[in-house]
Amino acid sequence: MEADVTSHIRAALPLLAGSEQRVAESLLALGERVATLSTADVAQHASSSPATVVRACKNMGFSGFHHVRREFARQQTPE
């Protein structure tokens, strides 16, 4: 996984279907807050379903939404 989760999401964006693109755009818009949100929170922001959030995350190369949350949290942690 790339060190910068937002770069990874941006790179995957053109490869996603419409509803999954909305999820990716929401993840980018929400930024650091993703680390504390649920799939339902992101789904609401993206006008989609929690299942679409998980599917979008997997199609971007993550193991699921929990992996995205972990990457955003790791990005916030000073090394």
C-alpha positions as CSV (number, residue, x, y, z in Angstrom):
1,M,0.0,0.0,0.0
2,E,1.3,3.5,-0.8
3,A,2.4,5.6,2.1
4,D,-0.2,8.2,1.2
5,V,-3.7,6.8,1.3
6,T,-5.2,9.8,-0.5
7,S,-2.8,9.4,-3.5
8,H,-3.8,5.7,-3.7
9,I,-7.5,6.6,-3.7
10,R,-7.0,9.3,-6.3
11,A,-5.1,6.9,-8.5
12,A,-7.9,4.3,-8.3
13,L,-10.7,6.9,-8.8
14,P,-11.0,6.6,-12.7
15,L,-11.2,2.8,-12.4
16,L,-14.4,2.8,-10.3
17,A,-18.1,2.7,-11.2
18,G,-20.2,5.8,-10.5
19,S,-21.4,5.0,-7.0
20,E,-18.0,3.8,-6.1
21,Q,-16.4,7.0,-7.4
22,R,-18.8,8.9,-5.1
23,V,-17.4,6.9,-2.2
24,A,-13.8,7.6,-3.2
25,E,-14.6,11.3,-3.6
26,S,-16.2,11.3,-0.1
27,L,-13.2,9.6,1.4
28,L,-11.0,12.3,-0.1
29,A,-13.4,15.1,1.1
30,L,-13.7,13.7,4.6
31,G,-9.9,13.2,4.9
32,E,-8.6,12.6,8.4
33,R,-12.1,12.2,9.8
34,V,-12.4,8.8,7.9
35,A,-10.3,7.3,10.7
36,T,-13.2,7.8,13.2
37,L,-16.2,7.2,10.9
38,S,-18.3,4.1,10.2
39,T,-19.2,2.6,6.9
40,A,-22.7,4.1,7.4
41,D,-21.3,7.6,8.0
42,V,-19.3,7.4,4.7
43,A,-22.3,5.9,2.9
44,Q,-24.5,8.7,4.0
45,H,-21.9,11.3,2.9
46,A,-21.6,9.5,-0.5
47,S,-25.4,9.0,-0.9
48,S,-24.7,5.2,-1.2
49,S,-25.0,2.1,0.9
50,P,-22.6,0.6,3.4
51,A,-22.1,-2.3,1.0
52,T,-21.0,0.1,-1.7
53,V,-18.5,1.6,0.6
54,V,-17.0,-1.7,1.4
55,R,-17.0,-2.8,-2.3
56,A,-15.4,0.5,-3.4
57,C,-12.6,0.1,-0.8
58,K,-12.0,-3.4,-2.0
59,N,-12.0,-2.3,-5.7
60,M,-9.4,0.4,-4.7
61,G,-7.1,-2.4,-3.5
62,F,-7.8,-2.3,0.3
63,S,-9.0,-5.3,2.2
64,G,-12.2,-3.4,3.2
65,F,-13.3,-0.2,4.9
66,H,-11.5,-1.1,8.1
67,H,-8.2,-1.1,6.1
68,V,-9.0,2.4,4.8
69,R,-9.7,3.7,8.3
70,R,-6.4,2.2,9.5
71,E,-4.5,3.8,6.7
72,F,-6.0,7.2,7.4
73,A,-5.2,6.8,11.1
74,R,-1.7,5.7,10.4
75,Q,-1.2,8.8,8.2
76,Q,-2.2,11.0,11.2
77,T,0.3,9.4,13.6
78,P,3.6,11.2,13.7
79,E,6.5,8.8,13.1
